[in-house]
Amino acid sequence: MQAFARLLGCIASRCARVGSGACVMAVIVLAGCATPHPPAPREAGVTDYQYRIGPLDTVNIVVWRNNELSISAPVRPDGRISTPLVDDIDALGKTPSELEREMEKALAKFIRDPVVTVVVSSFAGPSTEQIRVTGEAAKPQVLPYRKNMTLLDVMIAVGGMTDFADGNAASIYRHAEGGKLYSVRLRDLLKRGDISANVEMRPGDILIIPQSWF
């Protein structure tokens, strides 16, 4: 019943914008109001998220008592980094702690009992975890995922919607659930301040904002 009420409200709002003479056209584009996708759950269930290093991140590598081996290194597009004594080491998809252990193992061939600290100083993240925003966003872009990230956080980052967006027909493509589609109510969230329309994002989500018919 709530979905049907929203549907009627959508028709009424379109009729009000285009005039009674064009109300029939609003009914024709009913599909633009009604989304076949279930609403996105308020909570995404991401509780044990750990950041994993991605291409184009920058990592600061500190080797205790070996300043000449301590550097700031960009992660190349192939996911590897180059450091003194270690030409190539794979950083892609590792947590900083995992990379620390890999670095210590590699450096143990050259120095005694190496102790390595890895600090990520700029973040892009693996492509499989990035949030992508397409369609009628003011600034469509790719965002690094962070724990407890919400739909409102994403919309602030992309500068909101364009004037041509059909915000309540937007949807989230959830890669983590095999490509399941969920509907979201961006217009209610951004224009009406309806905080109940705010939902948590999951790593790898794609937010799709379609264009309005009117």
NURONU-459035 format. One record per residue: residue number from 1; x, y, z of N, C-alpha, C in turn. Coordinates in pm, 1 decimal. Atoms other than C-alpha are relative to their C-alpha. Example, Ala and Ser with C-alpha at 12.3 -4.5 7.8 and 13.67 -1.06 7.14 Angstrom:
! residues 2
R  seq       n.x       n.y       n.z      ca.x      ca.y      ca.z       c.x       c.y       c.z
R    1      89.0    -119.0       0.0    1230.0    -450.0     780.0      90.0     120.0       0.0
R    2     -82.0    -119.0      -6.0    1367.0    -106.0     714.0     -77.0     109.0      73.0
//
This chain:
! residues 214
R  seq       n.x       n.y       n.z      ca.x      ca.y      ca.z       c.x       c.y       c.z
R    1      81.5    -120.1       0.0       0.0       0.0       0.0      85.3     125.6       0.0
R    2     -87.6    -116.2      -0.9     283.8     240.5      75.5      60.2      25.1    -137.1
R    3     -56.7     -15.3     134.2     439.0     172.7    -263.0    -103.5      57.4     -95.0
R    4     106.0     -49.8      87.0     100.5     233.8    -430.2     -26.2     148.1      27.3
R    5      21.0    -140.2     -35.1      59.4     560.2    -239.8     108.8      87.7     -57.9
R    6    -108.9     -76.9      59.8     401.2     677.3    -350.5     -18.0      11.2    -149.8
R    7      23.3       0.8     143.7     307.3     581.4    -704.9    -103.0     106.2     -38.2
R    8     101.7    -100.6      26.8      -8.4     794.1    -692.4      55.3     140.2      21.5
R    9     -60.1    -130.7     -25.0     189.5    1079.4    -543.4      91.1      42.2    -112.1
R   10     -89.7     -28.9     111.7     441.2    1053.0    -824.1     -79.7      48.1    -120.3
R   11      84.9     -40.6     112.7     163.9    1073.5   -1085.0     -53.7     140.4      22.9
R   12      57.9    -130.1     -30.6       5.7    1370.5    -908.7     101.8     111.4     -16.0
R   13    -102.4    -103.4      10.8     333.3    1559.9    -888.6      35.8      28.0    -144.6
R   14     -29.7     -20.7     141.7     401.0    1505.3   -1257.6    -113.5      75.0     -68.9
R   15     114.7     -69.9      57.3      48.1    1617.1   -1346.9       3.9     147.0      37.5
R   16      -4.6    -139.0     -44.7      93.2    1931.7   -1140.3     104.0      79.7     -77.1
R   17    -105.4     -71.0      71.0     411.9    2015.1   -1325.8     -35.7      24.2    -144.8
R   18      23.1     -12.0     143.8     285.9    1955.6   -1678.5    -138.5      52.0     -33.9
R   19     134.4     -49.1      26.6     -79.7    2064.8   -1639.9     -95.5    -115.1     -25.9
R   20     100.5     106.1      11.3    -404.0    1869.4   -1655.4      -9.9     -53.4    -141.0
R   21      10.8      46.4     138.0    -399.4    1853.8   -2033.8     101.1    -105.3     -35.3
R   22    -105.9      97.7      28.6     -84.4    1650.4   -2024.9       4.1    -109.8     104.0
R   23       0.3      99.2    -107.2    -183.3    1432.7   -1731.6       3.4    -141.6     -55.4
R   24      -2.9     133.1      61.5    -239.0    1139.5   -1964.5     142.3     -42.5     -27.4
R   25    -140.1      32.5      26.0     127.9    1160.5   -2056.4      69.1     -46.4     126.9
R   26     -59.9      43.3    -126.2     216.5    1125.8   -1688.8     -31.9    -145.6      28.1
R   27      37.7     140.0     -18.9      26.6     799.2   -1680.4      80.6     -88.5     -93.5
R   28     -75.4      78.8      96.6     208.9     680.2   -1991.4     140.1     -28.4      50.6
R   29    -136.6      18.6     -50.7     541.9     731.5   -1818.8      -2.7     -53.3     143.1
R   30      14.6      58.5    -132.5     419.6     546.5   -1512.2     120.8     -84.0      38.2
R   31    -117.1      83.9     -29.1     716.5     315.6   -1544.8     113.4      81.2      57.2
R   32    -104.1     -84.0     -56.2     936.9     610.3   -1463.5     -19.0      23.4     148.7
R   33      26.0     -16.8    -143.1     767.7     638.8   -1123.7      14.9    -131.6      74.0
R   34       2.6     128.8     -68.6     728.3     272.4   -1040.5     128.3     -75.7     -27.7
R   35    -120.8      78.9      17.2    1048.7      84.6    -981.5     -29.0    -144.0      40.1
R   36      26.4     140.2     -35.1    1037.0    -297.2    -984.3      94.3     -52.4     106.9
R   37    -100.8      46.9     -93.5    1326.5    -311.8    -738.7     -45.1      22.3     144.1
R   38      34.2     -19.5    -141.2    1282.5    -360.1    -363.0      79.7     116.3      57.9
R   39     -76.2    -110.3     -60.7    1386.6     -68.5    -140.2     128.6     -50.9      64.2
R   40    -128.0      38.0     -59.4    1745.7     -74.7     -21.3     -14.7     -10.2     151.6
R   41       7.5      11.5    -146.4    1783.0    -197.0     338.8      72.8     115.0      67.5
R   42     -62.0    -111.9     -71.1    1867.8      73.6     591.9     143.0     -33.2      41.5
R   43    -132.8      41.2     -43.1    2167.5    -125.5     717.5      57.2     -98.7    -100.3
R   44     -62.8      83.8     101.7    2414.6    -286.3     477.7      67.0    -123.0      59.1
R   45     -57.1     118.3     -64.4    2552.9    -532.6     732.3     151.1     -10.9     -12.9
R   46    -146.8       2.0       8.0    2919.3    -431.8     692.4      54.3      30.4     138.9
R   47     -43.5     -17.1    -139.1    3061.6    -487.1    1040.8     149.2     -19.8      21.0
R   48    -141.8      32.5     -21.9    3415.8    -620.2    1000.8      86.4      49.8    -115.4
R   49     -71.5     -51.4     117.2    3537.7    -403.5     711.9     142.7      40.8      36.7
R   50    -139.2     -42.5     -11.0    3913.8    -360.8     676.4      43.7      59.9    -132.9
R   51     -43.4     -63.9     124.2    4065.9    -122.5     425.9     110.5     -82.3     -65.9
R   52    -100.0      70.8      78.0    4262.8    -292.6     151.3      57.7      93.8    -105.4
R   53     -74.2     -92.4      85.2    4522.2    -118.5     -60.3     -39.1     -18.7    -146.2
R   54      37.3       4.2     140.7    4430.4     -30.5    -417.1      99.6      73.3     -88.0
R   55     -84.9     -75.3      92.8    4602.9     103.9    -729.0     -17.9     150.1      20.7
R   56      -4.3    -145.4     -13.3    4698.4     473.5    -705.6      -6.7      47.7     144.7
R   57     -20.7     -38.6    -139.1    4705.9     467.4    -325.5     145.8      42.2      17.4
R   58    -137.4     -30.9     -38.5    5015.8     613.9    -163.3      25.3     -58.7     137.8
R   59     -31.6      62.3    -128.5    5181.4     418.6     116.7     134.1      52.3      50.2
R   60    -124.4     -38.6     -65.7    5443.2     540.8     361.2      57.3    -123.4      69.1
R   61     -65.1     120.0     -52.6    5686.5     261.7     444.6     115.9      43.1      90.0
R   62    -103.4     -35.1     -97.3    5896.6     301.5     758.5      66.9    -128.6      46.8
R   63     -78.3     115.7     -45.3    6174.3      49.6     829.2      79.5      44.9     121.8
R   64     -60.0     -42.7    -126.8    6281.1      79.3    1191.9     152.1     -10.1      -4.2
R   65    -145.1     -11.1      -6.4    6643.3     189.7    1233.8      66.9      -9.4    -137.4
R   66     -54.8       1.2     135.9    6687.7     196.6     856.0     -66.9     111.5     -81.5
R   67      62.6    -114.9      65.2    6596.0     547.3     741.5      19.4       0.6    -151.1
R   68     -26.9       1.2     143.4    6754.6     492.0     402.4     -94.5     -93.0     -76.4
R   69      95.3      91.1      62.7    6495.4     219.6     334.4    -144.7      47.4      16.7
R   70     134.7     -52.2     -26.9    6198.2     426.9     451.5     -38.6     101.2    -107.6
R   71      41.4     -86.0     110.6    6007.3     589.6     165.0    -152.9      12.3      -4.7
R   72     141.0      -9.6      37.2    5670.0     707.8      42.7     -11.1     -48.3    -143.5
R   73       4.8      63.8     131.3    5568.6     494.9    -256.5    -143.0      -3.4     -52.9
R   74     133.1      15.6      60.7    5273.6     514.3    -497.4     -21.5    -144.8     -42.5
R   75      34.9     132.9      50.1    5094.3     191.7    -578.8     -29.3      13.7    -148.2
R   76      15.0     -11.0     144.9    5123.5     143.3    -953.2    -134.1     -57.6     -46.2
R   77     125.4      56.4      51.5    4822.1      61.5   -1173.8      -3.9    -152.2      -1.2
R   78      -1.5     146.5      -3.8    4938.4    -302.3   -1172.1      -7.6     -53.8     142.9
R   79      16.0      41.8    -138.6    4903.2    -307.0    -791.6     129.3     -25.0      74.2
R   80    -128.8      25.5     -64.1    5275.4    -327.0    -715.3      67.6     129.7      43.9
R   81     -81.9    -112.7     -41.6    5520.7     -96.5    -537.7     146.6     -39.5     -12.3
R   82    -144.9      21.6       5.5    5896.3     -56.2    -568.5      64.6      75.5     115.4
R   83     -69.1     -59.8    -114.2    6117.9      12.1    -266.0     147.1     -35.9      -5.6
R   84    -140.1      38.5      -5.1    6489.6       7.7    -190.5      17.1    -146.2      43.8
R   85     -31.4     141.4     -21.9    6622.2    -351.1    -194.7    -109.4     -94.6     -48.4
R   86     110.4      84.1      47.3    6281.9    -479.3    -306.1     -58.9      66.7    -124.1
R   87      40.7     -64.6     125.4    6215.9    -402.2    -673.7    -151.2       1.8     -17.4
R   88     144.4      10.6      21.1    5855.8    -522.7    -689.4     -61.5     -85.7     109.2
R   89      76.0      79.4     -95.3    5613.1    -635.0    -425.6    -146.9      32.3     -20.6
R   90     142.2     -16.0      27.8    5240.3    -687.1    -470.2     -70.4      56.1     123.3
R   91      72.9     -62.7    -110.6    5035.7    -448.9    -251.5    -150.3      -6.9     -19.3
R   92     142.4      -5.3      32.5    4697.5    -478.2    -424.2     -81.5     -97.7      85.4
R   93      92.0      84.3     -75.7    4418.8    -607.5    -199.7      47.6     -38.8     138.2
R   94     -52.6      33.3    -132.7    4637.5    -634.6     111.6     -38.5     109.4      99.7
R   95      12.2     -99.1    -106.2    4569.5    -464.0     442.8     140.6      53.4      29.2
R   96    -133.8     -48.1     -36.4    4855.9    -244.5     571.1      78.1    -101.0      83.9
R   97     -70.2      98.7     -83.7    4937.1    -513.2     830.4      52.9    -115.5     -84.0
R   98     -45.1     109.1      87.0    4957.3    -782.7     561.6     119.9      43.4     -83.3
R   99    -114.1     -49.3      77.8    5188.7    -565.2     352.6     123.7      13.9      88.3
R  100    -112.9      -7.9     -92.9    5406.6    -503.9     657.8      70.0    -134.7      11.6
R  101     -60.4     132.5     -14.4    5460.4    -878.0     700.9      71.1     -42.7    -129.0
R  102     -62.8      32.3     129.0    5535.4    -920.8     328.0     132.2      74.4     -14.8
R  103    -121.7     -80.2       9.7    5790.3    -637.9     342.3     108.7     -53.8      93.3
R  104     -97.8      53.4     -94.5    5958.9    -782.3     649.5      61.4    -129.4     -52.2
R  105     -50.3     125.5      56.1    5988.2   -1121.1     481.2      98.5      26.6    -113.5
R  106     -88.2     -30.4     113.1    6143.5    -966.7     169.6     130.1      64.4      46.4
R  107    -119.8     -69.8     -46.3    6385.1    -744.0     362.1      89.7     -87.2      87.7
R  108     -79.1      88.1     -85.9    6498.5   -1028.9     589.2     117.8     -62.5     -74.5
R  109    -111.2      52.6      79.6    6723.1   -1141.6     303.4     119.9      94.5       3.4
R  110    -105.6    -101.1       8.2    6925.1    -818.5     338.4      37.2      59.6     135.3
R  111     -28.8     -57.7    -131.5    6894.2    -690.9     697.5     -55.1     -92.8     107.8
R  112      37.0      89.9    -108.9    6855.6    -857.2    1034.3    -125.0      50.7      72.4
R  113     122.9     -26.9     -74.7    6512.6    -869.3    1200.2     -65.5     133.2     -38.1
R  114      62.7    -127.0      40.2    6346.0    -591.5     995.9    -137.7      17.9      64.0
R  115     131.9     -34.9     -53.5    6048.3    -415.2    1149.5     -56.4     111.0     -89.2
R  116      56.7     -90.9     100.7    5822.7    -243.0     894.6    -137.1      50.0      46.0
R  117     131.9     -60.5     -23.6    5532.2      -4.1     943.9     -49.7      60.1    -131.5
R  118      60.3     -51.7     123.1    5298.3      77.7     654.1    -119.1      88.4      36.7
R  119     109.5     -94.2     -22.9    5070.9     383.5     663.2     -50.4      47.2    -136.2
R  120      59.1     -47.0     125.7    4833.1     459.3     376.9     -32.7     148.3      16.6
R  121      19.0    -144.4     -13.9    4833.3     836.4     316.2     -96.2      59.0    -101.9
R  122     105.7     -42.3      92.9    4603.4     867.0      12.8     -75.5    -125.0     -43.2
R  123      87.3     116.6      11.2    4311.2     640.9     -60.6     -77.2       0.3    -131.9
R  124      87.2      25.6     114.2    4150.8     503.1    -375.5     -69.8    -134.4      20.0
R  125      56.3     131.2     -28.5    4099.9     141.2    -275.0      -7.6     -87.9    -122.7
R  126      15.6      90.9     114.4    4058.8    -168.0    -493.3    -124.4      36.1     -80.2
R  127     113.8     -35.4      85.2    3825.4    -118.6    -787.9    -127.1     -73.7      40.4
R  128     117.0      78.2     -39.5    3595.8    -390.9    -652.0     -70.9      57.6     122.2
R  129      59.7     -58.1    -120.0    3529.9    -180.6    -339.6     -40.9     145.6     -18.6
R  130      31.6    -140.3      21.6    3492.4     165.2    -492.4    -149.9      21.1     -23.1
R  131     138.5     -40.4      23.6    3155.2     342.0    -498.6      -3.5      82.8    -127.8
R  132      11.5     -72.5     126.6    3054.4     458.3    -847.8    -137.1      66.8      -8.9
R  133     124.1     -75.2      13.7    2792.5     724.7    -915.4     -15.2      41.7    -145.6
R  134      20.6     -27.6     141.7    2648.5     750.1   -1267.1    -135.0      68.5     -21.5
R  135     127.1     -62.8      34.8    2370.1     938.5   -1442.5      -5.3     145.4      40.2
R  136      27.2    -141.2     -24.3    2222.4    1267.2   -1322.7      49.7      49.5     135.7
R  137     -66.5     -60.4    -115.2    2462.3    1341.3   -1039.1      66.8     129.1     -46.9
R  138     -65.3    -125.0      37.8    2608.0    1693.1   -1033.3     144.2     -25.9     -44.4
R  139    -138.6      34.6      34.7    2958.0    1542.1   -1043.7      16.9    -151.8       6.2
R  140     -17.0     145.8      -1.5    2948.5    1171.6   -1140.0     147.0     -36.2      20.2
R  141    -139.0      33.4     -29.3    3260.1    1007.5   -1003.9      10.8    -133.8      72.0
R  142     -31.9     120.4     -76.6    3428.2     713.4    -833.5      50.7      44.0     136.6
R  143     -36.2     -36.2    -136.0    3462.7     732.7    -454.5      58.5    -120.2      72.6
R  144     -46.0     111.5     -84.3    3668.3     523.1    -214.1    -103.6     -30.2     106.5
R  145      93.7      39.5    -104.8    3444.6     326.0      20.3      64.1      19.7     136.6
R  146     -45.0      -2.9    -139.4    3474.5     389.6     391.9    -107.5     -61.2      88.4
R  147      91.8      68.8     -90.7    3315.9     207.9     683.0    -111.8      94.7      43.9
R  148     119.7     -74.1     -40.4    2961.6     324.6     769.7     -37.8     110.1     -99.2
R  149      35.2     -97.4     103.0    2935.3     522.8     444.9    -148.6     -13.3     -33.8
R  150     141.7       1.6      29.4    2575.7     621.8     368.7     -29.0      64.1    -134.7
R  151      44.7     -61.6     124.4    2378.5     732.2      65.6      14.5     151.7       6.2
R  152     -13.4    -144.9     -15.5    2376.3    1088.4     201.6     145.5      42.9     -12.9
R  153    -142.7     -30.2      15.3    2757.3    1083.7     231.0      39.1       3.5    -147.5
R  154     -32.1       8.6     142.3    2778.9     981.1    -133.6     -53.4     121.1     -75.6
R  155      61.1    -111.6      72.2    2539.7    1252.3    -253.4      66.4     133.2      34.5
R  156     -75.5    -121.0     -34.6    2727.7    1521.9     -61.7     130.8       4.4     -79.0
R  157    -128.4       6.0      71.6    3052.9    1405.2    -223.1     -14.2      32.8    -148.1
R  158      17.3     -25.3     144.2    2907.7    1426.3    -575.9     -77.2     129.2     -27.1
R  159      64.1    -129.0      19.7    2738.0    1762.0    -517.8    -148.7      -4.0     -26.4
R  160     143.9      10.7      19.9    2378.9    1639.7    -525.3     -37.3     -44.8    -140.9
R  161      52.9      41.1     129.7    2163.0    1584.7    -834.9     -11.7     120.0     -93.3
R  162      28.6    -105.1      96.8    2113.4    1781.2   -1153.9    -149.1      33.5       3.7
R  163     141.2     -39.1       7.9    1784.8    1961.2   -1228.3     -82.5     -99.3     -81.0
R  164      70.3      94.3      87.5    1698.8    1680.7   -1469.7     -13.6    -138.8      61.6
R  165      -1.7     131.9     -63.0    1730.9    1394.5   -1220.7    -138.0     -42.4      47.9
R  166     119.6      60.6     -60.1    1444.4    1165.0   -1125.9      47.5     -74.6     124.5
R  167     -67.0      53.4    -118.3    1576.7    1112.6    -775.6     -67.6    -120.2      62.0
R  168      69.6     112.1     -63.9    1308.1     877.1    -647.6      -6.8    -123.8     -88.3
R  169     -10.2     117.9      86.7    1364.9     644.5    -944.8     143.3     -53.3      -2.1
R  170    -139.1      44.5      -4.5    1733.4     600.3    -854.8       9.7    -141.1      56.8
R  171     -18.7     137.2     -48.1    1873.3     257.4    -778.1     146.3     -26.0      32.3
R  172    -134.5      45.2     -35.4    2175.6      86.3    -627.6      20.6    -140.0     -57.1
R  173     -42.7     131.4      49.5    2345.1    -199.4    -812.0      99.3     -53.1     101.5
R  174     -81.1      51.9    -110.3    2490.3    -413.2    -531.8      83.3    -118.1     -47.0
R  175     -93.9     102.0      49.0    2791.7    -603.9    -660.2      20.2    -110.7     102.5
R  176     -25.7      98.7    -105.9    2837.4    -777.3    -322.0    -111.5    -103.0      11.7
R  177     111.4      93.7      -5.1    2499.0    -947.9    -366.6     -33.4     -52.4    -138.9
R  178      17.6      59.0     131.9    2551.3   -1072.1    -719.6     -72.1      88.3     -99.6
R  179      63.1     -91.6      94.6    2422.7    -760.3    -894.8    -145.8      28.8      30.1
R  180     138.3     -29.6     -36.7    2096.0    -720.0    -704.9     -24.4     150.1      -5.2
R  181      36.6    -140.4      11.2    1915.8    -389.9    -768.9     -96.2      39.1     111.9
R  182      86.1     -55.1    -103.4    1761.1    -181.3    -490.7     -41.7     141.5     -39.2
R  183      45.5    -136.8      25.1    1551.8     133.4    -523.2      36.0      89.0     118.9
R  184     -26.7     -99.5    -104.0    1642.6     449.6    -329.2     -76.3     127.8     -33.6
R  185      80.7    -120.7      17.3    1454.7     776.8    -276.0      86.9     123.7      22.0
R  186     -91.0    -113.8     -12.5    1706.0    1051.2    -344.6     -74.2     132.3      14.0
R  187      73.4    -126.1      -8.3    1449.2    1327.1    -395.3     -54.1      20.5     141.7
R  188      51.4     -11.0    -136.4    1287.6    1252.3     -59.6     111.9      33.4      97.9
R  189    -113.2     -20.3     -90.2    1627.9    1244.7     107.5      57.4     140.4     -11.3
R  190     -70.8    -126.1      21.6    1778.2    1558.0     -48.2     -92.0     121.0      -3.2
R  191      88.8    -114.8      16.6    1480.2    1780.4    -126.5     -98.8      15.7     115.5
R  192     100.8      -4.1    -105.9    1242.4    1687.7     154.7      58.0     -25.8     138.8
R  193     -62.8      25.7    -128.9    1491.3    1602.0     426.8     -50.6    -123.5      70.1
R  194      53.0     123.9     -57.7    1339.6    1257.5     478.9     116.1     -93.2      31.7
R  195    -117.8      77.0     -38.5    1618.2    1090.0     673.0     -25.6    -149.7      -5.7
R  196      30.0     142.5      11.0    1433.8     757.1     653.7      42.6     -54.9    -136.2
R  197     -43.8      43.2     132.5    1545.1     748.2     288.8     151.5     -21.3      -5.9
R  198    -144.9      20.2      -3.0    1911.0     736.8     395.1      30.9    -146.2      29.2
R  199     -35.3     141.0     -18.4    2068.9     389.9     366.9     151.4     -14.1      -1.8
R  200    -142.8      27.8       2.2    2411.9     240.9     420.5      41.1     -57.1    -135.7
R  201     -57.7      53.4     122.4    2632.9     164.9     121.3      85.4    -122.3      33.4
R  202     -92.0     112.1     -13.7    2833.1    -151.7      66.5     114.7      16.7     -98.8
R  203    -110.7      -9.5      95.0    3175.9    -180.7     -98.0     -40.8     -51.7    -138.0
R  204      29.7      40.9     136.5    3139.3    -196.8    -476.5    -134.9      44.0     -52.3
R  205     131.9     -45.6      45.1    2792.3     -35.2    -492.7      12.0      98.1    -117.2
R  206      11.9     -97.6     108.8    2694.1     154.5    -808.8    -134.3      70.3      15.8
R  207     121.8     -79.8     -11.6    2441.4     436.4    -766.0     -37.0      54.2    -137.4
R  208      46.5     -39.1     132.7    2238.4     498.2   -1082.3    -114.2      99.8      15.3
R  209     100.2    -105.4     -11.7    2043.6     824.8   -1108.9     -54.7      29.5    -139.5
R  210      53.4     -18.4     134.8    1811.3     834.2   -1412.9     -47.6     143.2     -22.7
R  211      52.9    -130.0      38.6    1686.4    1138.1   -1600.4    -152.3      -1.2       7.4
R  212     144.4     -11.7      -8.2    1332.7    1260.3   -1541.9     -58.4      18.8    -138.6
R  213      69.2     -18.4     128.4    1082.8    1249.4   -1827.2     -47.5     142.8     -16.6
R  214      53.2    -136.8       6.0     961.8    1599.8   -1737.8      87.6      93.1      78.7
//
